[in-house]
Amino acid sequence: MRCTLQFSWGAHLFFCLSLLWHFGEARVHTEVQAGPLYRVVGSPLFISCNVSGFASASIDKNFEFRISKPAKPTPEINIISTNDPGFGYAIYQSRVRSNDITVKRMSPNSVVFEIQTLEKNDEGDYECTAVNHEATYDGTYSVKTTVKVIDNSLSVSSSGSASLNYDEGDALTLTCQVSSNTIQHTHLSVTWYLLKGNEDNVQPIISLDRDFTLSPGPGFEGRYQAGLIMLDKVGEATYKLKMAQVELSDQGRIYCQADEWIQDPDRSWYSIARKDAGKTTLHVKAKEVVADKSSLVVKISAQQTTLQEGQELSLSCTVDTQNLEERFFSVALLQGSVELAKIGPTGILSLGSEYSNRGKEGELRAARTGNRDYNLRLKPVRTEDQGEYMCRAWLQERGQDGAFTQGAAQDSIPLLVSISATESGLSVEMTNSNVNVNEGDRLKLSCTVRGFNGQLSVTWQRKLTSTATFTNVISLSQEGVMEKAEEFENRKVKAMRPASDTFILELDEVTLADLGAYKCAVSEWKVNSKTNSQFQVANVKVVPADLLVKVNLISRNNIVTVGDNVELICRVRGPPLQTILTWSLQRDASSLDNILTVHSDGAISWSGDQQRYQLKVESKPNELIYYLIINGASCREAGSYQCSVSVVMEKVYKKLPASNQLAVKVQNPVSNLDLTSTPGLTRVINTDIEIKCSVTSDFSKSSRYAVTWVLQQKGKNMTILSSDRDSLVTFWPQVERQRISMRCTEGPSFELTIRQSRISDSGSYVCEVVEWLQDPRGEWYQLSSVSKTTELTLIEPGEAASDTGCNSGTWIGAFVGTLAICSLIVVSLFVLTIYRTKASARKSGESLWAEQPLKKPSVED
């Protein structure tokens, strides 16, 4: 994605830099289930949608759902919203009001869109939109998923009578036919159920899941383990329930149920269809029992009484009495006084409370193997399993109502079993023993465990130097409880176990302080005792952000004329990190002024003159380009520019080496200023004399001129008068102001007038003109200066006179101490008049200025 942001500054400041941060990584992220989702007509549809990245995670976000139909993708049709009851279009309003279509909030940032009964025309592209109430847009707010609505082709049927009568102990076989014609790849699962009384009292007997795994239902585990209940698949579509010995508790209605499963793109399985076959009513008649008071004989034996840890313990119990085939017994196996398992008179198995978990894990199995024989298997055995084992039997007498009455218990002779510990084969291996991670990125370490039998726990540790000791980072107990070390309480760190033999450590936003050796220490547990521990170490190096992020400053035009624009380009290359960028200007060796700072969240803070600069940002893969544009450069903007970057990690700002310095030179425009004047004049004393210099070059209408007249006599320079660009006139104190005047005429021309000239007024008159221009900031600067000299010679009347510099006639000169200012912005002619301050003029032979100490010049406007 390419995004360019333009900033302009004026009465209102607008910027959207917050659209780009983390080097282009978006802040708000909306997720929905990936499609296509295949669902069956008449079944429910569930689509989860959640959003992250908003400023407040605890405030309820509003969501909107729309659909685009395949036949007519546009326009989108509104369905339902969390905050607007009237959001949906008319075709969906009735289904929303009847709650056939709903949105359920799961958390402030997550909802589930539901359709209770899918219709064929519900097929289409569903869009979930997280409504943005923030001032800026930064991320993904709308996402789509596709829903395909297919027909239900699942078929389930059963063969056989609707009602069956069996005697207790008879064998029963029921058959169910299950098939599907769905084009998509699906799996089938089949479960046989026993329904007793009302519809709520349903017990699963046995099931074959979609992965072809058999599982007995609660209460049927013992008979399944003893091989008395089975579910067989015959051919492509036939599923047979086999019960070797029906019991009175099996009486009820038995039926099979099939589910069709499809795997969604997120790899999860979803049941798209479910159907039941017809129910078969089973009646079971109890067998008659004749009471017998004969005593019981109970014996216990073992295949092996001396075992090593991890091997299998196999115990057999034998019960004998007269008329054995007509008797019922309960048999229990005990270790000391603790009951391991008990098999009731009808063959139902129950496990002791201390061994129930081992039974669920498949470590303990017990079953009746014949009329008089019972068997218990325990694998793997542990050292705590050693000791005396005993069988205990009770005679159970059955009444006419089928209820049992328990007789006196009879115990076998105890059998001693010895179990010795074995050395563990536990081993740990690091996936990578040397890991490099970028500063600010996530560290991920993985270790694999082999040769274990018991439960496992892991502790991740680290040491920062070779001489330090390992300290804890995080641990994961054998029960799955995660605990952070105090040092990492505020860090984003977690320990995971994605597979039984794999442990993973993840540490986010690593810093240079996180380098060192990391240890994966795994312990093996049996019951509540640690039996073995192994570890492996990985060395972690953190690559500094200085080496990851490169900052370079260039310009296409860094030498410009006053008033031109300058474009500076700062390129920041590197992986996605939170950064802060600062532009600065160094005008001289002692000063460094910040212009602006672009923060990691996109905000901009200004230190310099916003009117003079413009900012533009461009995003590319692994690169941000910052353009600093100087609008109408002046000498004030001249100097060395630099951009510097800081990386934000764990709420700490790390300043990286600044870019190269780039000098911006602002030059004055080329001046064409030129003057013309009469090189020499010869005039008679006691006459008025005009000395004129004129600007002959092309000039700008915005130019202003400052003029200074200087008299050179006998190697000495004497300033007569001067004017600055603002028409401020300055007389030097030794000048007789009553005899001097100056005027400015069109051209522009500058005329110095000397009234009642004298011999002492002879000399070289220098006209110095300075041109001034105004820069874009409104400040004036001197562009250039030029001077011209006129040689004035004064003679007594009657002496030969010649005009050495001009043939335009005779000029009467007089030295004057008055300055007149001419501004080319005002082109009207003005004459500065000098008033005489003394009643009598000096004698014609006296000097125009008196010999006196130098005084401050006087000023007149």
C-alpha positions in Angstrom: 0.0 0.0 0.0 1.3 3.5 -0.9 0.0 6.4 1.3 1.0 10.0 0.9 0.1 12.6 3.4 0.1 16.3 2.7 0.3 18.9 5.4 -0.5 22.6 4.9 -0.4 25.1 7.6 -2.7 28.2 8.0 -5.6 29.2 10.2 -6.6 25.5 10.4 -4.1 22.6 10.8 -5.0 19.4 9.2 -3.0 16.3 9.3 -3.6 12.6 9.0 -0.2 11.3 9.9 -1.8 8.9 12.4 -2.7 6.8 9.4 1.0 5.8 9.4 2.9 4.5 12.4 4.9 1.4 13.2 6.5 2.0 9.8 3.1 1.5 8.1 1.5 -1.0 10.5 -2.2 -0.3 11.1 -3.5 0.2 14.7 -7.1 -1.0 14.4 -7.6 -4.6 13.2 -11.0 -6.3 12.5 -11.2 -10.1 12.2 -14.0 -12.4 11.0 -14.0 -16.2 10.3 -12.3 -16.9 7.1 -14.5 -18.3 4.3 -15.9 -19.9 2.4 -18.2 -21.4 5.1 -20.3 -24.2 3.8 -23.6 -24.6 5.8 -26.8 -26.7 5.2 -30.2 -25.3 4.5 -32.3 -25.2 7.7 -29.2 -25.3 10.0 -27.9 -22.4 12.1 -25.1 -20.0 11.0 -22.6 -18.4 13.4 -20.1 -15.8 12.3 -17.8 -14.3 15.0 -16.3 -10.8 14.5 -13.9 -9.0 16.8 -11.9 -5.8 16.7 -8.7 -4.7 18.4 -6.6 -1.6 18.5 -9.2 1.0 19.6 -8.0 3.5 22.3 -10.3 2.0 24.9 -10.6 -1.7 25.0 -13.3 -1.7 27.8 -15.9 0.3 26.0 -18.5 -1.6 24.0 -17.9 -1.3 20.2 -20.8 -1.2 17.8 -20.9 -3.6 14.8 -22.9 -3.7 11.6 -23.5 -6.7 9.3 -24.3 -6.5 5.6 -24.6 -9.0 2.7 -23.7 -9.0 -1.0 -25.7 -11.5 -3.0 -23.8 -13.5 -5.7 -26.3 -12.7 -8.4 -26.1 -8.9 -7.6 -23.0 -8.0 -5.6 -24.0 -4.3 -5.4 -25.5 -2.7 -3.6 -24.8 -4.2 -0.2 -27.9 -5.0 1.9 -28.0 -4.0 5.6 -29.0 -6.8 7.9 -28.5 -5.9 11.6 -26.6 -3.6 13.9 -25.8 -3.6 17.6 -27.0 0.0 18.1 -29.6 0.8 15.5 -32.8 -1.3 15.5 -33.8 0.2 12.1 -30.5 -0.6 10.4 -31.7 -3.7 8.5 -33.5 -3.5 5.2 -37.1 -4.6 5.0 -36.4 -8.1 3.6 -34.5 -8.8 6.9 -36.5 -6.8 9.4 -39.1 -9.6 10.1 -36.4 -12.2 10.7 -34.6 -9.8 13.1 -37.9 -9.1 15.0 -38.6 -12.8 15.3 -35.0 -13.4 16.6 -34.2 -15.7 13.7 -31.3 -13.3 13.0 -29.5 -11.9 16.1 -26.2 -10.4 17.2 -24.9 -11.5 20.5 -22.2 -9.5 22.3 -19.4 -11.8 23.7 -17.2 -8.9 25.0 -16.7 -5.2 24.5 -14.8 -6.0 21.3 -16.4 -9.2 20.0 -19.8 -10.3 18.8 -21.4 -13.3 17.2 -23.8 -12.9 14.2 -26.4 -15.8 14.2 -29.0 -17.0 11.8 -31.1 -19.8 13.5 -32.5 -21.3 10.3 -30.6 -20.8 7.1 -32.4 -20.2 3.8 -31.1 -20.9 0.4 -31.0 -17.2 -0.5 -28.9 -16.5 2.6 -25.8 -17.4 0.5 -23.5 -14.5 -0.2 -20.6 -12.4 1.1 -21.2 -11.2 4.7 -19.4 -8.0 5.8 -18.8 -7.1 9.5 -18.0 -3.5 10.2 -16.7 -2.1 13.5 -18.1 1.4 13.8 -15.4 4.0 14.3 -16.2 6.8 16.8 -12.6 8.1 17.0 -11.4 11.2 15.3 -9.1 9.4 12.9 -9.1 6.2 10.8 -6.1 4.0 11.3 -6.5 0.4 10.2 -9.1 -2.1 9.0 -12.7 -1.6 10.1 -14.6 -3.8 7.7 -14.0 -7.5 6.7 -15.9 -10.0 4.7 -16.4 -13.8 4.7 -18.3 -15.9 2.2 -21.1 -18.3 3.1 -22.2 -21.1 0.8 -25.7 -22.6 1.5 -25.9 -26.3 0.3 -28.7 -28.9 0.5 -28.9 -31.5 3.3 -27.9 -34.8 1.7 -27.3 -36.7 5.0 -29.3 -40.0 5.2 -29.7 -42.1 8.4 -31.9 -45.2 8.7 -32.0 -48.4 10.8 -33.1 -51.9 10.0 -34.8 -54.3 12.3 -38.0 -54.4 14.4 -39.3 -51.5 16.2 -39.5 -53.6 19.4 -37.2 -56.4 20.7 -37.5 -58.7 23.7 -34.2 -60.2 25.1 -33.3 -62.1 28.3 -30.6 -60.7 30.5 -27.2 -61.9 29.3 -28.3 -62.4 25.6 -26.2 -60.9 22.8 -27.8 -58.0 20.9 -26.8 -56.5 17.5 -28.4 -53.4 15.9 -27.6 -51.9 12.5 -27.7 -48.3 11.2 -27.2 -47.1 7.6 -25.5 -43.6 7.3 -24.5 -41.9 4.0 -24.1 -38.4 2.4 -24.0 -37.1 -1.1 -22.4 -33.8 -0.3 -19.9 -32.6 -3.0 -17.6 -31.0 -0.4 -15.2 -33.2 1.6 -16.9 -34.1 4.8 -16.6 -36.6 7.7 -19.3 -38.6 9.4 -19.6 -39.5 13.1 -22.1 -42.0 14.5 -23.3 -42.4 18.1 -25.7 -45.0 19.6 -28.0 -43.7 22.3 -30.1 -45.3 25.0 -33.3 -43.3 25.8 -35.0 -44.1 29.1 -38.3 -42.6 30.0 -38.6 -39.0 28.8 -36.6 -37.4 26.1 -34.2 -35.7 28.6 -32.9 -39.0 29.9 -30.6 -39.9 27.0 -27.3 -41.9 27.6 -24.7 -42.3 24.9 -23.7 -46.0 24.7 -20.8 -45.8 22.3 -19.7 -43.4 19.5 -17.4 -43.4 16.5 -16.2 -39.8 16.0 -15.2 -38.1 12.7 -11.5 -39.2 13.2 -12.7 -42.9 13.6 -12.0 -43.0 17.3 -14.3 -45.2 19.5 -15.4 -43.8 22.8 -17.8 -45.5 25.3 -20.5 -43.4 27.0 -20.6 -42.8 30.8 -21.5 -46.0 32.6 -20.5 -48.2 29.7 -16.7 -47.9 30.0 -16.3 -51.1 32.0 -18.2 -53.2 29.5 -16.4 -51.6 26.6 -13.0 -52.3 28.2 -14.1 -55.9 28.8 -15.0 -56.2 25.1 -18.7 -56.6 25.9 -19.8 -53.5 23.8 -18.5 -52.7 20.4 -19.4 -50.5 17.4 -18.2 -51.9 14.0 -18.3 -50.2 10.7 -19.0 -52.6 7.9 -18.5 -51.3 4.3 -19.1 -47.7 3.4 -22.4 -47.0 5.2 -23.2 -49.7 7.8 -22.6 -49.2 11.5 -23.3 -52.1 13.9 -23.8 -51.9 17.7 -22.9 -55.2 19.4 -23.7 -55.9 23.1 -22.4 -59.3 24.1 -24.5 -59.5 27.3 -27.5 -57.2 27.6 -28.4 -56.1 31.1 -31.5 -55.0 32.8 -30.2 -51.4 32.7 -30.1 -51.6 28.9 -33.9 -51.6 28.7 -35.3 -48.6 26.8 -35.3 -47.1 23.3 -32.0 -47.5 21.4 -31.3 -45.4 18.3 -28.3 -44.1 16.3 -27.5 -40.5 15.5 -25.2 -39.3 12.7 -23.4 -36.0 12.3 -21.8 -34.6 9.1 -18.7 -32.5 9.7 -16.9 -30.1 7.4 -13.5 -28.4 8.0 -13.6 -24.6 7.8 -10.7 -22.6 6.4 -9.4 -22.0 10.0 -8.9 -25.7 10.3 -11.7 -26.2 12.8 -14.5 -28.8 12.3 -18.1 -27.8 12.2 -21.2 -30.0 12.3 -23.4 -29.0 9.3 -26.1 -31.7 9.6 -27.5 -34.1 12.2 -30.1 -36.8 11.8 -31.5 -39.6 14.0 -32.6 -43.1 12.8 -35.8 -44.7 14.0 -35.8 -45.9 17.6 -35.9 -49.6 18.6 -37.5 -50.4 22.0 -35.6 -53.0 23.9 -37.2 -55.1 26.7 -34.8 -57.1 28.9 -36.1 -59.9 31.1 -34.2 -60.7 34.3 -32.9 -64.2 34.8 -34.1 -66.2 37.8 -31.6 -66.8 40.7 -31.8 -69.5 43.4 -30.3 -68.4 46.7 -27.3 -70.4 48.0 -25.7 -69.9 51.4 -22.4 -71.6 50.4 -19.2 -69.8 51.3 -16.9 -68.0 48.9 -13.3 -68.8 48.0 -11.3 -65.8 46.7 -7.8 -66.0 45.3 -5.4 -63.4 43.8 -2.4 -64.0 41.5 0.0 -61.9 39.4 1.9 -62.5 36.2 4.9 -60.8 37.8 5.4 -59.6 41.3 8.8 -57.9 40.9 8.6 -55.0 38.4 10.5 -52.0 37.3 8.9 -48.5 37.1 7.0 -48.1 33.8 6.2 -51.8 33.4 2.7 -53.3 33.5 1.1 -54.9 36.6 -1.4 -57.6 35.8 -3.5 -59.0 38.7 -6.1 -61.8 38.5 -8.9 -62.5 41.0 -10.8 -65.8 41.0 -14.1 -66.4 42.8 -15.4 -69.9 43.5 -18.5 -71.3 45.2 -21.2 -73.8 44.6 -23.7 -73.2 41.7 -21.4 -70.5 40.5 -23.1 -69.9 37.2 -26.3 -69.0 39.0 -24.7 -66.5 41.4 -23.9 -62.8 41.3 -20.8 -61.2 42.8 -19.2 -57.9 43.4 -15.4 -58.0 43.3 -12.9 -55.3 44.3 -9.1 -55.0 44.1 -7.3 -53.2 46.8 -3.8 -51.9 47.6 -3.7 -52.1 51.4 -6.9 -50.5 52.4 -7.3 -48.3 49.3 -9.8 -49.6 46.6 -8.5 -49.4 43.1 -11.5 -50.7 41.2 -14.8 -52.5 41.8 -16.9 -54.6 39.4 -20.6 -54.9 40.3 -22.9 -57.9 39.9 -23.8 -56.8 36.4 -20.3 -56.1 35.3 -20.3 -52.4 35.8 -16.9 -51.0 36.7 -16.3 -48.2 39.2 -12.8 -46.8 40.1 -11.6 -45.6 43.5 -11.4 -41.9 43.9 -7.6 -41.9 44.1 -7.4 -43.8 40.8 -10.1 -42.2 38.8 -7.6 -39.9 37.0 -5.4 -42.8 36.1 -8.4 -44.6 34.7 -9.3 -41.6 32.5 -5.7 -41.5 31.3 -6.0 -45.2 30.3 -3.4 -46.3 32.9 -5.8 -48.5 34.9 -8.2 -51.1 33.3 -10.3 -53.7 35.0 -13.0 -56.1 33.7 -14.7 -59.4 34.3 -13.2 -62.0 31.9 -15.3 -65.0 32.8 -17.9 -66.3 35.3 -15.3 -66.6 38.0 -12.4 -64.5 36.7 -11.6 -60.8 37.0 -8.6 -58.9 35.8 -6.9 -55.6 36.6 -4.0 -54.0 34.6 -2.0 -51.0 35.7 0.5 -49.5 33.3 2.9 -47.7 33.7 3.5 -48.6 37.3 5.1 -46.2 39.7 7.3 -46.8 42.7 4.3 -45.8 44.9 2.3 -48.6 43.4 4.4 -51.3 45.3 2.9 -53.0 48.4 0.3 -55.6 49.2 -2.7 -56.3 46.9 -5.8 -58.2 47.8 -9.1 -59.2 46.1 -12.4 -58.8 48.0 -15.7 -60.5 46.9 -19.3 -60.2 48.0 -22.2 -62.5 47.2 -25.1 -60.5 45.7 -28.6 -62.0 46.0 -31.2 -60.7 43.6 -34.8 -60.2 44.5 -37.8 -60.6 42.2 -37.7 -56.8 41.6 -34.2 -57.1 40.2 -32.6 -55.3 43.2 -29.4 -56.8 44.8 -28.7 -57.5 48.4 -25.0 -57.6 49.3 -23.7 -60.5 51.5 -20.6 -60.7 53.7 -17.2 -59.9 52.2 -14.5 -62.5 51.6 -10.9 -61.5 51.1 -8.0 -63.2 49.3 -4.6 -63.8 50.9 -2.5 -60.6 50.3 0.0 -60.6 47.5 3.2 -58.5 47.8 4.3 -56.6 44.7 7.8 -54.9 44.5 8.5 -52.0 42.1 12.0 -50.6 41.7 12.8 -47.2 40.2 14.5 -46.9 36.8 16.7 -44.2 35.4 14.7 -41.7 33.4 15.4 -41.3 29.7 14.4 -37.6 29.8 16.4 -35.4 27.4 16.0 -31.7 26.3 17.0 -30.2 23.0 17.0 -26.5 22.0 15.6 -26.0 18.5 18.3 -23.3 17.9 21.3 -22.9 20.2 22.3 -19.5 18.8 19.5 -17.0 18.1 19.7 -13.4 16.7 16.8 -11.1 17.4 16.3 -7.5 16.4 16.0 -4.9 19.1 12.3 -4.2 19.6 11.1 -7.6 18.0 9.8 -10.7 19.7 12.2 -13.3 21.0 10.9 -16.9 20.5 12.8 -19.9 21.9 11.7 -23.5 21.5 12.9 -26.7 23.2 11.9 -30.3 22.5 11.6 -33.0 25.2 12.1 -36.8 24.7 12.0 -39.9 26.8 9.6 -38.9 29.5 6.9 -40.9 31.2 5.5 -38.6 33.9 4.1 -35.0 33.8 6.4 -32.2 32.8 7.1 -28.7 34.0 9.4 -26.1 32.5 11.2 -23.1 33.9 12.8 -20.6 31.5 15.9 -18.8 33.0 18.5 -16.5 31.7 21.9 -15.0 32.7 23.2 -11.8 31.2 26.9 -12.3 31.6 29.2 -15.4 31.6 30.0 -14.8 35.3 26.4 -14.3 36.4 24.0 -17.0 37.6 20.7 -18.0 35.9 17.6 -16.3 37.2 14.0 -17.1 36.4 12.1 -15.5 33.6 8.8 -17.5 33.6 7.7 -21.0 34.6 4.9 -23.4 33.5 3.9 -26.0 36.0 2.8 -29.6 35.3 -0.8 -28.4 35.9 -0.4 -25.7 33.3 -0.1 -22.8 35.7 2.1 -20.0 34.3 4.1 -17.7 36.7 6.3 -14.7 35.8 9.4 -13.8 37.7 9.0 -10.4 39.5 11.6 -8.8 37.1 9.3 -9.6 34.2 5.9 -8.8 35.9 5.4 -5.8 33.6 6.9 -7.4 30.4 5.0 -9.1 27.7 6.3 -12.7 28.2 4.6 -16.1 28.1 5.5 -19.8 28.3 3.5 -22.2 26.1 3.3 -25.9 25.5 1.8 -26.3 22.0 2.5 -30.0 22.0 3.2 -32.6 24.7 6.9 -32.6 23.8 7.4 -28.9 23.0 7.9 -25.8 25.2 8.1 -22.3 23.8 9.2 -19.0 25.4 8.0 -15.7 23.8 9.4 -12.3 25.0 8.1 -9.2 23.2 9.9 -5.9 22.5 13.4 -7.1 23.4 16.0 -4.6 24.4 19.8 -4.7 24.4 19.6 -5.7 28.1 17.8 -9.0 27.1 20.9 -10.5 25.4 22.6 -13.4 27.2 22.1 -17.1 27.7 18.6 -18.6 28.1 18.0 -22.0 29.7 15.0 -24.3 29.1 14.9 -26.4 32.3 12.4 -29.3 32.2 11.4 -31.4 35.2 9.6 -34.7 35.2 7.0 -35.4 37.9 5.4 -38.5 39.2 2.5 -37.9 41.6 3.8 -34.8 43.5 7.5 -35.7 43.3 10.1 -34.4 40.9 12.0 -37.5 39.5 14.3 -35.9 37.0 15.4 -32.6 35.5 17.3 -31.8 32.3 18.1 -28.5 30.5 19.6 -26.9 27.4 20.9 -23.4 26.8 20.6 -21.1 23.9 22.7 -18.0 23.4 20.7 -14.9 22.4 22.2 -11.9 20.6 20.1 -8.7 20.2 20.9 -6.7 17.1 20.8 -3.0 18.0 18.2 -0.8 16.4 21.1 1.4 15.3 22.1 -1.3 12.9 18.5 -1.9 11.8 17.3 1.6 11.1 19.2 3.7 8.6 18.5 7.4 8.4 19.7 9.4 5.4 19.1 13.0 4.4 19.2 14.2 0.8 18.0 17.2 -1.2 17.5 17.9 -4.8 18.1 21.7 -4.4 20.1 22.7 -1.3 21.6 25.8 -2.9 18.9 28.3 -3.7 18.1 31.9 -4.2 16.1 34.0 -1.7 12.4 33.2 -2.3 12.9 29.7 -3.8 11.4 26.6 -2.3 13.7 23.9 -0.8 12.8 20.2 -0.5 14.7 18.1 2.1 14.2 14.3 2.0 14.7 12.1 5.1 14.6 8.4 4.4 14.1 6.0 7.4 14.7 2.4 6.4 14.3 -0.6 8.7 11.8 -3.1 10.1 8.4 -2.0 11.5 9.2 -0.2 14.8 7.5 2.6 16.8 9.6 5.7 16.0 9.8 9.4 16.8 11.4 11.7 14.2 12.7 15.2 14.8 13.8 17.8 12.2 16.4 20.3 13.4 18.4 23.2 12.1 21.9 24.4 13.1 22.5 28.0 12.0 25.9 28.3 13.7 28.3 26.2 15.8 26.6 27.2 19.1 22.9 26.7 18.3 20.8 23.7 17.3 17.0 24.5 17.0 14.3 21.8 16.6 11.8 22.5 13.9 9.2 19.8 14.5 8.7 16.3 16.0 6.6 13.5 14.5 5.5 11.2 17.3 4.9 7.4 17.1 1.1 8.0 17.2 1.2 10.4 14.3 0.9 13.6 16.4 3.2 16.6 15.4 4.6 19.1 17.8 6.2 22.3 16.4 9.2 24.2 17.8 10.0 26.3 14.7 7.9 28.6 12.5 5.0 26.6 11.1 4.4 29.3 8.4 7.8 28.6 6.7 7.6 24.8 6.5 5.5 22.1 5.0 5.6 18.3 5.9 4.8 15.4 3.7 5.2 11.7 4.5 5.3 8.7 2.2 5.2 5.0 3.2 6.8 2.2 1.4 7.6 -1.4 2.5 10.2 -1.1 5.4 10.7 2.6 4.6 9.2 5.9 5.6 10.1 9.0 3.6 9.7 12.4 5.3 9.7 15.5 3.1 10.4 18.9 4.8 9.6 21.7 2.4 10.8 25.3 3.0 8.4 27.6 1.3 10.1 30.8 0.1 13.6 30.4 1.7 15.3 33.4 3.3 18.7 33.8 4.9 17.0 32.8 8.2 16.4 29.3 6.8 20.0 28.9 5.8 22.1 26.4 7.9 22.7 22.7 8.4 19.6 20.5 8.6 19.4 17.1 10.2 16.7 14.5 10.9 17.0 12.2 13.9 15.0 9.1 15.0 14.2 7.6 18.4 12.8 4.1 18.8 10.1 3.5 21.4 10.6 0.2 23.2 9.0 -0.9 26.5 8.0 2.8 27.1 11.7 3.7 26.7 12.9 6.1 24.0 16.2 5.1 22.4 17.8 7.8 20.3 19.5 6.5 17.2 22.5 8.2 15.4 21.2 11.2 13.6 21.3 11.5 9.8 24.0 13.3 7.9 24.0 17.1 8.1 22.8 18.8 4.9 23.8 22.4 4.4 21.2 24.7 2.8 22.6 27.8 1.3 20.4 30.8 0.5 22.0 33.2 -1.9 21.0 36.7 -2.9 19.7 37.1 -6.4 22.2 38.5 -8.9 22.3 42.3 -8.9 22.6 44.4 -12.1 22.9 47.7 -10.2 24.9 50.3 -12.2 25.3 54.1 -11.9 26.1 56.9 -14.2 27.4 60.4 -13.3 29.3 63.3 -14.8 33.0 62.5 -14.3 34.1 66.2 -13.8 32.6 69.6 -13.4 34.2 73.1 -13.4 32.1 75.9 -12.0 32.4 79.6 -10.8 32.2 80.3 -7.1 29.2 81.8 -5.5 26.9 79.8 -7.8 24.6 76.9 -7.0 26.0 73.5 -8.1 24.1 70.2 -8.8 26.0 66.9 -8.8 23.9 64.0 -10.1 24.2 60.2 -10.1 21.6 58.0 -11.7 20.7 54.2 -11.6 20.9 53.0 -15.2 20.3 49.2 -14.7 17.0 47.3 -14.7 15.6 47.2 -11.2 12.9 45.5 -9.2 9.8 47.5 -8.2 10.4 46.2 -4.7 13.9 47.5 -4.5 14.8 50.3 -2.2 18.0 52.4 -2.2 20.2 54.0 0.4 22.5 56.8 -0.7 25.7 58.3 0.9 27.6 61.4 -0.4 31.3 61.5 0.5 33.8 64.3 -0.3 37.4 63.4 -0.9 40.0 66.2 -0.4 43.8 66.0 0.0 43.6 62.2 0.9 40.8 62.7 3.4 37.3 61.3 3.2 34.4 63.3 4.7 30.9 62.0 4.8 28.5 64.8 3.9 25.1 63.1 4.3 23.4 59.7 4.0 19.9 58.2 3.7 18.8 54.7 4.5 16.2 52.6 2.6 13.4 54.1 4.8 14.2 57.7 3.7 15.8 58.6 7.0 18.3 61.4 6.4 21.5 61.9 8.4 23.7 65.0 8.4 27.2 65.0 9.7 27.9 67.7 12.3 30.8 69.5 10.5 28.5 70.2 7.5 26.8 73.5 7.0 23.3 72.3 6.6 21.9 75.7 5.3 23.9 75.4 2.0 23.2 71.7 1.3 20.1 69.9 -0.2 19.5 66.6 -2.0 16.7 65.4 -4.1 15.6 62.2 -5.8 14.1 62.2 -9.2 12.7 59.6 -11.5 15.2 57.2 -12.9 16.0 57.0 -10.0 18.5 59.8 -9.8 20.1 61.4 -6.8 21.1 65.1 -6.9 23.3 66.8 -4.4 23.0 70.7 -4.4 25.7 73.1 -3.1 24.5 76.7 -2.7 26.8 79.7 -2.9 29.8 77.5 -3.7 33.3 78.4 -2.6 36.8 77.5 -3.7 37.1 75.2 -0.7 34.2 73.1 -2.0 36.4 71.7 -4.7 37.1 68.0 -4.6 36.0 64.5 -5.5 32.3 63.8 -4.7 31.5 60.1 -4.4 27.9 58.9 -4.7 27.5 55.5 -3.0 24.2 53.7 -3.7 23.1 50.5 -1.8 20.3 48.4 -3.2 18.0 46.6 -0.7 15.4 43.8 -1.3 12.8 42.3 1.0 12.8 38.5 1.6 9.6 36.2 2.0 9.8 36.7 5.7 9.4 40.5 5.3 13.0 41.2 6.3 15.3 43.5 4.3 18.7 42.5 3.1 21.4 44.3 1.2 21.7 43.1 -2.3 24.7 45.2 -3.7 26.4 48.6 -3.6 27.9 50.7 -6.4 29.6 54.2 -6.3 30.4 56.8 -8.9 32.8 59.9 -8.5 32.4 63.4 -9.9 35.5 65.7 -9.8 34.3 69.3 -8.9 36.6 72.3 -9.7 35.6 75.8 -8.5 37.2 79.0 -10.0 37.1 82.7 -9.5 35.0 84.8 -11.9 36.9 85.6 -15.1 39.1 82.5 -14.9 38.9 80.1 -17.8 36.3 77.5 -17.2 35.8 74.2 -18.7 33.4 71.5 -18.1 35.5 68.3 -18.1 32.7 66.0 -17.5 29.6 67.2 -19.2 28.6 69.4 -22.1 25.1 69.9 -20.8 25.8 73.5 -19.6 27.1 75.2 -16.6 26.1 73.9 -13.1 26.4 75.9 -10.0 27.6 73.7 -7.2 27.3 74.2 -3.5 28.4 71.7 -0.8 25.6 70.6 1.4 25.3 68.5 4.6 21.8 67.3 3.9 20.8 63.7 3.0 17.7 62.9 1.0 16.2 59.4 0.7 14.7 58.1 -2.5 12.5 55.0 -2.4 11.8 53.3 -5.6 8.5 52.0 -4.2 7.3 55.6 -4.2 8.3 57.0 -7.6 7.0 60.6 -7.0 9.6 63.2 -6.9 10.4 65.0 -3.7 12.8 67.7 -2.7 14.4 68.0 0.7 14.8 71.7 1.5 17.5 72.9 3.8 16.7 76.0 5.9 19.3 78.5 6.5 20.1 78.8 10.2 22.4 81.8 10.1 21.6 85.3 8.8 24.8 85.8 7.0 26.7 83.5 4.7 30.4 82.8 5.1 32.8 84.6 2.9 33.4 83.0 -0.4 36.9 81.9 0.5 35.9 80.0 3.7 35.6 76.2 3.9 32.2 74.6 3.8 32.8 72.9 7.1 34.6 74.2 10.2 37.7 72.6 11.7 36.1 71.1 14.8 36.0 67.8 16.7 33.9 65.0 15.1 30.3 65.0 16.5 27.4 62.7 16.2 25.5 63.2 13.0 22.1 64.8 13.2 19.1 63.1 11.8 16.1 64.5 9.8 13.3 62.7 8.1 
